[in-house]
Amino acid sequence: MTELLGLVGLFLFGAIYWQFRRQSEFAQLWLTRYCQQQDFQLLSVYRYRFMWKKGRVLTQFRFEFSHDGLQHNEGKLWLHHLRVLKVELPILREPANPSL
């Protein structure tokens, strides 16, 4: 009986790990496309936290990007499984133009 419980536990651990990797790869790919469409340079993506909300587990990823090659900004991506719920971006400032 303990062997069976050990196998079930190992299977659950593997399934959760596989889901985490799948979600991380999805976030990386989705943010790469999103940043290309917005003309941003994607610098990094990392999983920040999990949140239990309304009976479901939400995952927050944070990503660093640059919109002008000089400034460094951080955005947030909320996922439920492999579905994007929300993308939050800071207010972006344009660099001062010396010709004005």
C-alpha positions in Angstrom: 0.0 0.0 0.0 2.8 2.4 0.8 4.4 1.7 -2.6 1.1 2.6 -4.3 0.9 5.9 -2.4 4.5 6.6 -3.2 3.8 6.0 -6.9 0.7 8.2 -6.8 2.6 11.0 -5.1 5.4 10.7 -7.6 2.9 10.8 -10.4 1.2 13.9 -9.0 4.6 15.7 -8.5 5.5 14.9 -12.1 2.2 16.2 -13.4 2.4 19.4 -11.4 6.0 20.0 -12.6 5.0 19.3 -16.2 2.1 21.8 -15.9 4.5 24.5 -14.5 6.9 24.0 -17.3 4.2 24.0 -19.9 2.8 27.3 -18.5 6.2 28.9 -18.3 6.9 28.0 -22.0 3.5 29.3 -23.0 4.1 32.6 -21.1 7.5 33.1 -22.7 6.1 32.4 -26.2 3.0 34.6 -25.7 5.1 37.5 -24.3 7.6 37.3 -27.2 4.8 37.7 -29.7 3.1 40.4 -27.6 6.3 42.4 -27.3 7.0 42.1 -31.1 3.5 43.4 -31.8 4.0 46.4 -29.4 7.5 47.0 -30.7 9.1 46.3 -27.3 12.3 44.4 -26.5 11.6 41.5 -24.1 14.4 41.2 -21.6 13.2 38.4 -19.2 10.2 36.5 -17.9 9.8 34.9 -14.5 7.0 33.3 -12.5 6.2 35.5 -9.6 3.4 33.9 -7.6 0.2 31.9 -7.4 -3.1 33.1 -6.2 -6.3 31.3 -5.3 -9.2 33.4 -6.5 -12.8 32.4 -7.1 -12.1 28.7 -6.9 -9.2 28.7 -9.4 -5.5 29.0 -9.3 -4.1 32.1 -11.1 -0.4 32.4 -11.9 1.3 35.7 -12.2 4.4 36.2 -14.3 6.5 39.3 -14.3 8.4 40.3 -17.4 11.0 43.0 -18.0 11.0 44.9 -21.3 12.4 48.0 -22.9 10.4 50.2 -25.3 13.2 52.5 -26.4 16.4 50.5 -25.7 17.3 52.8 -22.7 14.6 52.4 -20.1 13.8 49.2 -18.2 10.2 48.5 -17.4 8.3 45.6 -15.7 4.9 44.3 -16.6 2.6 41.6 -15.3 0.9 38.7 -17.0 -1.9 36.8 -15.3 -2.7 33.2 -16.5 -5.2 30.6 -15.7 -3.9 27.3 -17.1 -2.9 28.3 -20.6 -5.3 31.2 -20.9 -4.2 34.9 -20.6 -6.5 36.8 -18.3 -4.7 40.1 -18.1 -1.6 42.0 -19.0 -0.6 45.0 -17.0 2.0 47.6 -18.3 3.3 50.7 -16.5 2.8 54.1 -18.0 5.6 54.5 -20.5 7.5 57.7 -20.7 9.1 58.9 -24.0 12.7 60.1 -23.8 13.2 63.8 -23.9 13.7 65.0 -27.4 16.5 67.7 -27.5 15.3 69.1 -30.8 12.1 70.5 -29.4 
